[in-house]
Amino acid sequence: MADNFLERKRDDYEARKQAWLRKKKHQKQIRRRDIQKFDNEFL
């Protein structure tokens, strides 16, 4: 039962992690706009 069990689980985890990172890398990233803060001259 113990032959390469942990190694297989680790390899599966690493493969899933790499697939997730590749998918994450190619997604559109939401960029936050910088809101300019005005001085008190408009208040």
Secondary structure as UniProt FT lines:
FT   TURN            3..4
FT   HELIX           5..25
FT   HELIX           40..42
//
